[in-house]
């Protein structure tokens, strides 16, 4: 497998996490408003993306296969928690 194929495989693996992060970062700001002391939208996007990819990598390690519904449910919960924490929700 060449470097291009490896990169495309990684993008396919990380795509669910990146899409959830890309939807949740602006949606959180629209629905909840910018909270005082919260991260900027691009910082929130990066945090959500990193948390999402880490959760999918841990789920791949735990289950041994990619694409389990439990992995995606955990992904949504973990990214929502990162969105809440990054937005300063713990201060309220």
Secondary structure, DSSP 4 states (H G I P E B T S, - for coil): --HHHHHHHHHHHHHHHHHHHHHHHHHHHHHH-PPTTPPPHHHHHHHHHHHHHHHHHHHHHHHSSS--HHHHHHHHHHHHHHHHHHTTGGG-
